[in-house]
Amino acid sequence: MAEHIVDTVIKYPAYTSASANIDGYPVDGKYVVHFVIESVTGRNMAGYGNNFESEVLFRRGSYFFVDKIEFDSSGTPIIYITEATKTNE
């Protein structure tokens, strides 16, 4: 989370996945971070395998602009990012 700084662009070097569900894919733990992602190229994997997570997949080397960071009532970080593409960089 430390590299996520508001008003900067961050590169995710590996394939990255997220949930298309508004509540995400629930996990419990000490280091939970919630992301809200606005995407152009993310691919919804619905119909491929057992996609019970409503997974959206991003290609390797995707860039994201960090819009803002908030914390919910329990202190869990919520990071708002927008995918940076050649048309919106």
Secondary structure, DSSP 8 states (H G I E B T S, - for coil): -TT--TT-EEEE-S-EEEESSTT-S---STT--EEEEE-SS-EE-TTSSS-TT-EEEE-TTEEEEEEEEEE-TTS-EEEEEEEE-TTT-
